[in-house]
Amino acid sequence: MTFMSQKSNWLDNLIVYKYALGFMLVYLAVLVFLLILVETGQTSFAFSSIIRFLTSPFNPIENFSNAYPNLAIGELSNLGFVAFILFATQFYMRNLMAVFKGYIAYSMLFWSGILASYITSAGYWLTTGTPSTGTSIIAFGFLLFLVVSTILDITYYYRNKNFVRAYWSFAAALVCGILAYTYTGMEIHLIGGALFLLILFIYLKMSKT
């Protein structure tokens, strides 16, 4: 393999996973922005409702609270884990997904997660006076989609006697189900996840008309 072909493959992978990489870059940019505000004594503005809402799908404000022992662990939870879910979802869609293949684009999943996060944040702002923040709604929505998709794919592959792919779909469904369950303890995740699935359902219905 030549250097040019290696470079081309590297660039191709960047383009394929552009949404997950874009999420990471925006999240880190928001984090740096908040850190600068905090370090320059503008903490009240950094944690203001308007900033919380505008950056809600990428806002790491939880990391500044007592939710985690330190900032690094917060980053691993809110950035590292969510980014892993985004990459894993696209990998599954490219290599194993069957039933929804050709019906749901990864870009639609990504923007559904962003929209669900904003709608949830706006709802909390109206009802409690404070917008919700965090990246967990996106991760939970993606996990719910993967649970539904992998279960359908298990049936599809089993009917077509492709037992190897049925096994891998089962393994993916089991892991995603366990991970999704860990999010069900908070009301905000359930609301955001329901909105995510509703947006996807509306998209599928409209795409068929």
Residue, then its C-alpha position, 0 to 999 in steps of 0.5 A: m500500500t502506497f503512502m497516497s493510498q494510506k492517506s486516502n483511507w485515513l481521509d475517507n475514515l475522517i469523512v465517514y465518521k465526520y458527525a462523531l468527530g464533529f460532536m467531539l470537536v464542538y464539545l471540546a470547544v464548549l468546554v474550553f469556552l466555559l473554562i475560559l469564562v470561569e477562569t476570568g471570573q464570569t462564572s454566572f454568565a457561563f452557567s446562565s440559562i441562555i448559555r446552558f440552552l444554546t450549548s445543551p447537546f454539548n454542554p459539560i456543565e455536569n463536570f463542574s458539579n459534584a456529580y463526578p469526583n473530578l473533571a477528567i472522570g466527567e469528561l470520560s463519561n460525557l465525552g468519551f463514552v458518548a463519542f464511543i456510542l456515536f462511533a459504534t452506531q455508525f460502525y454497526m450501520r455500515n457493517l451489520m444493520a439489515v432491516f433499517k439499512g437504506y431507510i435511516a441515514y446516520s445523519m438523521l440519527f445524529w440530528s434527531g439526537i441534537l433536536a431531542s436534546y434541544i426540545t428536552s432542554a426547552g421543556y425543562w426551561l419552561t417548566t423548571g426555569t432552568p434548561s437541562t444540559g448534558t450529552s446523555i440524551i444523545a447517547f441514550g437515544f442512539l442506544l434505544f435505536l440500536v436495541v430496536s435495530t439489533i433485535l429486528d436484525i436478529t430475526y431477519y438474519y435468523r430467518n435467512k439462516n445467517f446465524v453468524r450475523a444473528y449471533w453478532s446482532f444478539a451480542a450487540a443487542l445485549v450490550c446496548g440493552i444493558l447500557a441503555y438500562t443504566y440511563t433509565g434511572m433519570e426522568i430526563h433521559l426517558i423524556g429525551g429518549a422518547l422524543f428521539l424515537l418520536i422524531l425518527f418515527i415521524y421521519l420514517k412516516m414522512s419518508k414513505t409518503 
